[in-house]
C-alpha cells in the first residue's frame, strides 16, 4: 500500500492538482504527527526487544491462573492501555504477535485474541489525542476553535468508554465458548538485561502522564526515543536497526494526505457536505455524519477519510468528535480500514492465523452499528 500512496502523492504534485505551496502547508501541518509516529514506534520496538510486552503477557497469563476468561480480560486491559497511551498502530505492531504466540502456547483458539487486539486498537483509540493520528490532527483543529486538551477530553471520554464497553461485550458474546477453556500457566520469559527492561518499561509508563500534560506530544515521545536509543547503543547496539523507523508508514501518511488535499481543493468538500450534512440538529444528523465518516474510512482508510471530512465537521467540537467516532471506531469492516488493521493482518499471517475478508466483515457488521450508535448517543448525553 505504501508505494501506491507514494505514487498518488507524487502524481498530484507532478500534474499540478496540488500546488507546491498547498503541499508545503499539508506537510507543515502533519510534521509533528510524523515525528510522534516515528518516535513512539522506535520506543515500542525497543521496548519489545527488552521483552517488556512478553513479560506483561506472561504476567497476565499467571494472574488469570488458568482461566481463559480471566486471561482475556487482562488482555483487554493491556490492549486498551497500550492503544490509549502508545496509539493503535503500536498495539497492532507489538501486542498482536505476543497474544497470538501466547494463544498458541496455551492451546487457545487464536481468533479470540486476534479480534480483541484489532477491535480494541480501533475502538479504544478515541480517548487521548495520542491514541490515534486522527486525534492529533483534530486537536490541532480544535486549537483553532479555542478548544484545548481539556476540552478534547471532555468531549471524548463518554463515547470512548462506551465504545470500549460495547466492544468487550460483543467479543464476549461472539467468543463465549472459547472463554470457558482452561490452560496451564507458562514460565516467565527470561530477561537478559534488567537495565534495558526497567528503563523501557519506565519510559512506556511515563509517556501516559507526559502525553496529557499539555505539551506537544512529539516532545516527550522524541525524548523517550532518544533516551532508549542511547541506552541500547551502549548495552545492545545490535538491536538498533533501520527497520525500527516506520518509513513505509511515513510515506503512506504523506502520500495519502497529499492526495486528499488535492481532492479537497477540487470540490470534494462540497460533495461530502451534501452527503454528511453541515449542521448537527439531533441524533439523526449526528449519526449521518458519523456513518459517512465510517463508510469513507472503510473504503479508503481512516486517515484520508478524516482529512477529507474535516472541513465538513470543523465548525464545532461536537461535530469534530462525531467525525473521530466514525473514522476511529467505524473503520473495522474492511481489512484496509486503517494502517493498524493492515499491520494486524500482516502479523496474523506471519503467525499462521488466517482471517478472511468475510470473517472480518461479518463480525464487524455485528460490532460497528452498536459501537457507532452507542458512542454517538453517549456524546449527545454529555
N, C-alpha and C positions, 0 to 999 in steps of 0.2 A: 504493500500500500504506500510506503514512503516514497517510492520512485514515481508513482502516479501523482502524488501530491506535489513532488518536486517539479515534474513536467507541467502540471497545471499552473503552479506559481510562476514558473519561468515563461509559460505561454502567455499569461495575461500581461506580463511585463513586455515581452517582445512584440506582441500585437498592439500594445498601447491601450488595451482595455482598462488598465490601471496605470495611472501616471506615476512617475518616479516620486514626486512629492507625496502623493497619496500613499504609495507603498512605504515610504520612509515614515509616514505617520502611523501606519499599521505596525511596523516593526518597533517604533518607539514605544507604542502602547503596550506591546506584549514582551518587551525586553525583560522587565522584572519577572514576569511569569516564566520566561525561558530560563533565567538564572536560577529561580527557585526549582524548576523542574530538574535541571542538571544537578544542582547541589543535593536535593533530597534523594535523588536516585543514587548518587555516589554514597551518601550516608547509608542508605538502605542496603546497597551492595556490600559495603564494608562491614556493616553490622551482621549481615548474613554470613560473611566469611569468618567473622568472630563467633559464629554459632549462637547468636542472641535468639534468633527465631526458632532454631532447632530445640534449644533448651526450653523456650517458652512453650512450644508444642508438647514436649515431653512432660513438662510440669503440669500442663493441662490434663494429659492422659493419666498422670499419677493422682491428681486431685479428684478426677472423676471416679477413680477406684473401680475400674472395670465396667462401668455403666456407660453405654453409648450415649444415652440421652444427656447425661451429665457432661460427658466429653464434648458433645455437640454444643451445649450451652456455653461452655468455656471457649470453644472455637468461635461462637457467635460474638462473645465479648472481645476476643482477640481481634477478629476481623473488623468489628465495629471500631474499636480503639485505633487500630492501625490505619484504617481508612480515614477516620476523623483527623488524626494527628499528622500522618505522613502521606495522605492522599490515596485515592482509589487505585492509581497506577502502581503505587508501591505495594498495596495489598495484593494486587493481581500478580506482580512480579515475584514477590517473596513468599507470601503465605500459601498460595496455591500449590506449589511443589511440596511444601512442608506437610500440608494436611493430606495431600494425595499419597505421599510416601507413608505417612502415619496410618492412613486408612488401609493401605496395602499390608503393612506390617501387622496390623491388628485384625486383618481379615474382615473388614467392614466394607460394604459396598461403597465405592468412592463417590458416586454421584451426589450423595447426601452432602458431603463436604465440598465437592466441586461447586454445586449450586449455592451453597451457603456463602462461599467466598465471593463468587461473582455477583450474586444478588446484593449482598451487603456492601460490596465495593461500590455499587451504584446507589442504593437507597440510603446508605449511611454517609454519603458524600455531600450532604446538604448543610450540615450543622455549622462548620467553620469555613472561613474563606480558603484556608489551605487544603481543605478536603478535596477540592476539585479545581482544575484550572478555570473552569467557567465561573466559579465563585470569586476567584481573584479578579477576573475581568469585570464581574458585576460590582465588586467592591469599588473598583475604580470609577465606574459609572455612578454608583451611589454617592461617592465623594463629591461628584459634580452636582448632585442634588442636595448637598449639605448633610448627607447621612453618613455616619462613620461606622466603625466596627460594632459599637454597642447597638446601633440601630439595626445593623445586619443580624446580630444575634437575636434581637427582639422579634425580628420577622421570621427567622429560620428555626428557632428551637421547637416550636409546636409542630409544624409539618415534618421536621426532621425526626423527632421522637415518634410521631405517628407512623411515618414510613418504615422506620426500623421495626416497630412493634408488629405492624401488618406483615412485613416480610418474614419475621420469625414465626408468626402464626401460620402463614401459608406453607412455609418449609416444614413445620411440624405436621401439618395435615397431609402434605404430599408424601412425606417420607416416614410416616408413623411406624411402619413395620420395621424399618432399619433402626429406629431409635430404641427398639426393645432389645436389641442384641447386647451381649456382654463380651468382654475381651480380657486378655492377660496384659498387665501393665508392663511396658518395655523398660529397659535400663536407660539411665540418664546418659546422653551423649557426652563424650569426653571433651573438655575444654582445654586446649593445649596452650593457650596464652590468656591468663586471667586478666592481665592489664588491658589487652585489647577487648576482651569480653566486657569487663565492667565499664571501660571507657565508652564503648559503643552503646551499651545499654543505658548508661547515664546520659549520653547525648540524645538518644532517642526519647528518653523520658523528659529531658529538659526542653525539647522542642515544643511540647504541648503548651506550657506557660508562655514560652517565648513567642509563639505564633499568635497568641491572643493578647499580647502586651500592647499592641497598637503600632509597633514599628513595622516597616516594610518587611514582609516575610522572607524576602530574598536575603536579608542581612543575617538573621540567626542561622538560616539554612547554610549560607556560604561559610559562616564562621565554623559551624559544626563540621562541614565537609573538609575545611582546611585543617582543623584540629585532628580529625581522624586520618586524613591523608598523611599528615606529618608523623603521627604515631605509627602508622603502617609502614611508612618509609624507613623508619628506624628499626621496627621489630619484625615486619613481614613484607619486605619490598615486593616479593613475587605476587602478592595479592593486588598490587596496583597495576591494573591493565587498562588499556584504552577502551576496552569493552564496557567498563564501568560508566562511561559517558554515553548517555542515550541519544546519540546523534541522529538515529533514524526517527525517533520521536520528535526531536527538534526540527528536522527537515519536514516531517509530516505536519507539524503545527504551523510552521511558517508558510508552507505551501497552501494549506487549507485556508488560512486567514487571508492570504493574498487573493485567492480565487473568489472567496466570498466577498471580500472588499470590492473586487471588480464587479461582481453580480449586483451588489448593493448600489454601486454607482450607476448601474444601468437599469434601475426600475424594480429590483427585487423587493425593496422595502414596501412599495405601494401594493404589490401583489400579496405579500404576507399580511399587510394591514387589512386588506379586504377579506382574507381567509380567517385570520385570528381575531379580528376586531380591534378597535383602537381605544376602547374605554371598558372599565370594569363596572358593570351595572347589576351585578348579582352573581349567584353561584353558577348559573348557566354560562355567562360570559367569561367567568374565570376558568371554567372547565374547557371552554372553547380555546382560550389562549394556551393553556397547559397542554391540551390534546394536540394542538397544532405543533407545538414545540416537540412533543414526544414523537409525532409522526416524522418530523424533519430529522430528529436525532437518529431514528431507526433507518431512515432512508439514506442519510448522508454522513452520519457520525455527529456526536453531540457538540463538538467544538465549532464546526462551521454552522451548525444549526443555531447555536447560541448567537454567534456573531451576526448571522443573517437576521435574526429576530430581535436583536437588542434594540434597534431603533423603534420597533413597534411597541416595546414594553418600557422604554426608558423614561416615561413621563413621571412615574412614581415608584416608590419602593415596593408597594404591594404587587404591582404588575411585574416588576423585576423578579420577585420571589416566585411568582407563578411561572415565569419563564424557566427559572432554575429548577423548579419541581419537574417540569416537563422534560428538560434535557438531561437532568441528572438521574431522576428516578424512573423516567419513562423510556430509557434507551435500551431496555433489556428484552427486546423482541427479536432482534437480528444479531448475528454474530459480529457485525461491524458497527454496532450502535455507539461504541466508544473505543478509544485506544485501549482502555483497560480490558475490555471484552476480547479484543484481538489478542492481547498479551496472554490473557487467561486461556484462550483456546489453544495457543501455541504450547503453553505449559501442560495442558491436558494431553495433547498429542504426544509430547515428549515423555509423559508419564504412562503412556499406553492406555489412556482413558478416552474413549470415543464418545463425543457429544455431537449428534447430528443436528443439522439446522432445524429439523422438525421437532426433535426432542427439546431443543432450546425454545422454539417458538411456542409450542402448546403450553409449556409451563409458564412462559412469560405472559401468555394470554390469560392465564388464571391470576397471576400476580398484579400485572400493571394496572388494569382498571381499578382494582381495590386500592392500590397504593396511591394512584393519582387522585381518586375521589376522596380518599381519607386525608391526604396531605392538603389538598385544596380546601376541604371543609375545616381542617384544623387551622389553616391560615386565616380563614374568614372569622373563626371564633375568636381569634386574637384581636 
